[in-house]
Amino acid sequence: MVSVACMVDRRERAKVESMHGMVWPHGSSLTVRLEEMRVKRSDSEQWMHHRLLPQELRERIRSYDQ
């Protein structure tokens, strides 16, 4: 026989797992988005260095990317 306390515990655990499922995809997509932005910034910096752009132009490009 299952006790009432055990049944309540199962319900609470199910609620928490359900809430976690709703929140986790948002956190995961944010992490992916931040990583994409980091890679883009790194690529831009490498490109600017390779092209020997003037410092003023580099700063304008950086401000545009943000």
C-alpha positions as CSV (number, residue, x, y, z in Angstrom):
1,M,0.0,0.0,0.0
2,V,1.3,3.5,-1.0
3,S,1.2,6.1,1.8
4,V,-0.4,9.5,1.3
5,A,2.9,11.2,2.0
6,C,4.6,9.2,-0.8
7,M,1.8,10.2,-3.2
8,V,2.2,13.9,-2.4
9,D,5.9,13.6,-2.8
10,R,5.4,12.1,-6.3
11,R,3.1,14.9,-7.3
12,E,5.5,17.5,-6.1
13,R,8.4,15.9,-7.9
14,A,6.3,15.7,-11.1
15,K,5.5,19.5,-10.8
16,V,9.2,20.3,-10.4
17,E,10.2,18.1,-13.3
18,S,7.5,19.7,-15.5
19,M,8.6,23.2,-14.5
20,H,12.2,22.3,-15.2
21,G,11.2,21.0,-18.7
22,M,9.6,24.4,-19.4
23,V,12.6,26.5,-18.3
24,W,15.5,24.4,-19.6
25,P,15.0,24.9,-23.3
26,H,15.1,28.7,-22.8
27,G,18.3,28.5,-20.9
28,S,19.8,26.2,-23.5
29,S,18.9,28.4,-26.4
30,L,20.4,31.4,-24.6
31,T,23.6,29.5,-24.2
32,V,23.7,28.6,-27.9
33,R,22.9,32.2,-28.8
34,L,25.7,33.5,-26.6
35,E,28.2,31.0,-28.1
36,E,27.1,32.0,-31.7
37,M,27.7,35.7,-30.8
38,R,31.1,34.8,-29.3
39,V,32.2,33.0,-32.5
40,K,31.0,35.8,-34.7
41,R,32.9,38.3,-32.7
42,S,36.1,36.2,-32.8
43,D,35.7,35.7,-36.6
44,S,35.2,39.5,-37.0
45,E,38.4,40.2,-35.0
46,Q,40.4,37.7,-37.0
47,W,39.1,39.2,-40.3
48,M,39.9,42.8,-39.2
49,H,43.4,41.8,-38.2
50,H,44.0,40.0,-41.4
51,R,42.8,43.0,-43.5
52,L,44.8,45.4,-41.4
53,L,41.9,47.7,-40.9
54,P,42.5,51.1,-39.2
55,Q,41.7,51.2,-35.5
56,E,38.8,53.6,-35.9
57,L,37.1,51.4,-38.5
58,R,37.6,48.3,-36.2
59,E,35.9,50.2,-33.4
60,R,32.9,51.1,-35.6
61,I,32.6,47.5,-36.7
62,R,32.7,46.3,-33.0
63,S,30.0,48.8,-32.0
64,Y,27.8,47.7,-34.9
65,D,28.1,44.0,-33.9
66,Q,27.0,44.7,-30.4
